[in-house]
């Protein structure tokens, strides 16, 4: 499980536009038998009915002291799970950049070093030094795609046995996470909360929120050093029938100081990140 959201980022609430059903546990007039239907299924493995591909899109907005967006970067990638031997794979990863808050993004530049990148689903090796040996040192955003997806799947699929309706679940304590080739991230307290039921892609879903605030981070890569703080949060829609993620969001704000190569004086860093993970097809 990856307990971190990280570098140059923050995300905003991207709602499905579908209203969450009223939480029955809050009404004393609802019969007990109805309230019991709000228990999550326990001991259920994720059901992969064959390959399923998701599109992950993340926007990084860099702002000045007054909140004016001065630069934007968008990274997209296609993530497929349910492959042979339980593998997952990345394809069509691209990156585009634009100045200012409204300029259109140009066509994305494909990141060929990620094409066909494959590994076992839920691999515990994503924080080992050799895991990204085929990636250039500057490929922070591409690493983030993989770390973020692993985190979302862990948060959404591994805690059904522990989650209770409207009861925050603290899943981590103070710990340092080493990100090889990038830096370190100090996780203070990661909280999951099952807040209701909703529908996505025709699936009855548990809606799970996650959040972690005031997390110090240090980054040193390509001659750039950053000392700052990360706050991240998001929502995950998980099918009650299959435990497949039907939609997920990630929001992160990183603020602090950044020093560029050859500069002695640090400059303000303020980046807000917004990401969405959604299936390209709802067949399974």
Secondary structure, DSSP 8 states (H G I E B T S, - for coil): ------SS--------SS-----GGG-TTS-HHHHGGGS---S------S-EEEEEEEEEEEE-TTS-EEEEEEEEEEEEES-GGGEEEEEEEEEEEEETTT------EE-GGGTTEEEETT-TTTTSTTTTTTS-TT-HHHHHHHHHHHHHHHHHHS-TTT-BBTB-EE---SEEEEETTTEEEEE---EEEEEEEEEETTEEEEEEEEEEEEEEEEEEETTEEEEEEEEEEEEEEEETTT--EEEEEEEEEEEEEEE-TT-SS-EEEEEEEEEEEEES----
